Amino acid sequence: MRCSFPALGRHLVFLLAGIAVLVICLPGSARAQNFADNSKWELGGHYATLDLPSQCNTSTNCATVDNGLGANLTYNFSSWLGIDSEMNFFGANGDPSTANTGGRTTEGLFGMRLGPTTRRWGLYSVVRPGFVNFSSVLGQSQGGSTLQSVAAMADIPEFTARLGYQAAASSSPLAVLGLTHATDFAFNYGEAVEYRPTKHAALRFDIGDTIVTYRGAAAGLPLHQHNFQISEAIVIRF
């Protein structure tokens, strides 16, 4: 698993700054409140970074950091166990499309979190299967399609329509490839830390590994790819 230390440092700075703002802005009575930890639902928005493989000039197997936004929803069965889910949206990073990745990325994760909590802090392990969708990956183009009428099946003179295109002359093998979308299975596991300055507000920091299972190997990319992922969220608890 590749770790992007500059990206990790940036996330830690954002998280510490958010904690400082909440602590400074909250009234003293709110900070000293001895609230009960009985919230069942948690809803938040977050900034996320996902380290995805891409096509590069120096190597056929390297990574690009994708930055995006997302939302997370959690239901707590108890102070130890909960259902944890999130959706993330990453814009196109400008890298050329490959047979496995390309374009905008949508990620959905749905699973469990387990770990101890106090009134102020929570430390969880998360295990969440899900999916990763790429909007523009390279796919084999057939160069056209043939439509056959139902009448032809009844020995009536056949009517055939063909939709085709003329590809531009090119020496590149990618000239016969078109762009399509692809959805692959993903499995995320890692750790989450949560700080609760009040009963109904929290800051959450996630760090983990997202394994994407591609449909096949191409351009040197492995079938199972480990991807470093981190995010920080502002959470409303109720």
Protein Blocks (a to p, Z undefined) as FASTA:
>chain_A
ZZdfklmmmmmmmmmmmmmmmmmmpcfklmmpccddfbfbdcdddddddddddddfkbcb
dcdddddddddddddfblmbccdddddddddehiacdfkbgcjddddddddddddddfkb
ccdddddddddddfbdcdddehiacdddfklmnopacddddddddddddfbfklmpccdd
dddddddddddddddfbfkbccdddddddddddfbdeehiafbdcdddddddddddZZ
